[in-house]
């Protein structure tokens, strides 16, 4: 039985994926969404090879083949030690995306849709800036793999990998995203 929280987050993620896909197609790309396989809807898309399988990014974009992993985030997180806005993904997924890129020779890009400029109460308590960046941010996994800001075992099923806001490119302003 799935929790209500999972269902809500899943639905929010789908909205962001669709908005990002529309944004990509408006720029002349074709998008092939990758959907879950099997009966377990909690299991994400998979890429199968002989004797191996990987968690797959959300979509394949053409004509220049590129895998896109689309993330929906409310706000950046303030990293106290580096005093920077950061965002991240699950460590296990990150490792799988690296393998997908390595095995297929197709670049993987991580796209983060940040919609809220209001920092969390916790971040405010630690003295962050008054507002955080909003918009669609992204970068290739090749660049990101050389620019990890920090890792954490506190969050995510297998821990998290985080990147500083400055490592990402602003691809679109929030008002330019077709929700």
C-alpha positions, 0 to 999 in steps of 0.5 A: 500500500502506497502512502499518500505522501508518496502519491502526492510527490509522484504526481508533483514529479509527473507535472514537472516532467511534463512541463520540462518535456513541453519546454524541450519540445518548444525548442525543436526537440523530440521527447521519448518519455521513459515510464515505469516497468513492471507492476511495482509503480514505485520502481522507476524506469529501467535500462536493460542490458545483457546481465545488467540493468540500471535505473534510467533517466526520465526521458530520451531527447532527440535529435541529439540523443540525450538522456534527461533526468527531470527533478521537481524541487520546491526550493534550493537548500542552504549548505551551511559549510559552503554557504551556498544554495545546493540541490541534489539527487539520490546517490544510488540514482546518481551512480546508475545514471553515470553507468547509463552514460558510460554504457550507452555513450549517450550524455545524461543531463540532470534538470532541476525545476525549482519553483519557490524563492522562499527558503525553508524555515530551517535554512532561514534559522541558519542564516541563509540569504533572503531568497533562493533562485527559481527556474529550470537549472541543469547541467551535464552529468559529465560536468556535475561528476567533477563538481560535487559540492557535498554528499550526505547520508542523512537524506534519501534511501542511499544518501544524497549527492549535492551540487552548488547552484553556481555549478548549474546553468539557468536554462529557463526562468520560471515564467517561461516554463509551460505548466 
